[in-house]
Amino acid sequence: MTKNEYLSSGHVPSFIEWLSENLDSKAFAHASFNRRDRRQWQCASLYDAFTQYHWPQPGVTRLRVAEGVSFESSALALSALRDELLSALERRDNADARAGCVDVMLWGGVGPGNISWLIRNEAQLVDLLVRTRDAIDAGDTDHAEFSKPGFRFNAGMTKVYSLICRHFIIYDSRVAAALGLAAVKYCRLLGEETVPAELQFPWAPARAGAIARAKRRNAGEAQLRFLSLAGARMHVEWNMKASWLLQAVLQHAKAQGSAFAAIEGHGRAMRALESALFMIGYDLDAPDDGAEARLPAVPTPPRAAQHRQARLIQQEWESAQMVGDGNARFSVTDSGIDIEFQPELALVKSFADQKIDSMLLYLLEHFETAPFPLANAFDRVRERRARNGMGTAWFLTANGNPPDTSRLAPVLEHVGILARRDVPDERAAHWSINADVAARLHEEGIRPWLEAYRQRRGT
């Protein structure tokens, strides 16, 4: 189906008109309870949802993009990531394309699985990305590229293609949920008993977490039902349709009086509308206390840089024995491990759970539970002359600095994730992944072991 065919099909024109005149209306007043920061979030409209955007993005250390929670901080990160990817594609540099995509996956919190695929396919990555980009930009959901064996499109790749394609949104479970909610509101208004096929935005469940009640991402109710998002072919098709639809909404005459129309900058209004949907789609259920969506919540401000040192001082610090002399001071946090690199906390580096998970999954794939070396000399790793080991794994899966693993390895040993191993005829230190960690790493990551360590230490 082409763009013109979709935009003129069935209920799509009237849905576009309805949505365009309700961008600032109370039709999309919504409230939800954020499990992570224990805050209630609410908005009075779609545009208000955009102004209340709050998502803790981790920054992109390699590109010197700071972490933050605001729309602007995410926009800065996405702009840097886009420039990185477009440069790699223009130069047809597979290694830089892999590094850029890894940065995107880490930024979006979708590293495991995607990063290992990127590493395995690095040799032909530019060609894969360009072919898919061109197929998406061609504007036909039936393009032959989408039916080729091995075609990959998921919650990670939608983020990559949103940066290198024209007018292409990120279609994840939250955006899909909000679009489904919009379709349900539209159907209720018209008295439709079922959702028209052209508005059946497929949904995907939220990632499971240790919470009492799962976040609802399926907007369906009664006979107003939606299909579950299944497979790359369906994902790219509806990503394209949703992108066409939102672009048409913003271009509609009735949207020109909306506050979205005043947003300046190429593609920013569409990213803002996507962000509004992202916020509403966090959880389609109202908070348990029955609070109504009336007054907008004040977003949590970004963590001020001047407070970081005070926070570090207040943390509980432990020491891990490094190879040879010296200790690595570290602190297990709610999201990873902080490690001291200069005395008196003058330089502390944070190692996020997701990055460590990705590194360990690489090591598990290549070594299983057999010993692996550090092999972390920067130049040798960067030039691919180093032995395969922890330095290469950290470099490829986290775009990390290989020598940092000299501290990370003994810390992971200290908390029970790695074990030091003696290897005959080897002078270099070796480690292996503990068997119980290896058995559960894919499903649970390292967090259970970090929490168990904190409990043992009483922190």
Beta strands, then each sheet from edge to edge (+ up, - down):
strand 1: 30-34
strand 2: 39-43
strand 3: 318-321
strand 4: 327-332
strand 5: 336-342
strand 6: 347-352
strand 7: 372-373
strand 8: 418-421
strand 9: 430-433
sheet 1: 1+ 2-
sheet 2: 3+ 4- 5+ 6-
sheet 3: 7+ 9- 8+
end
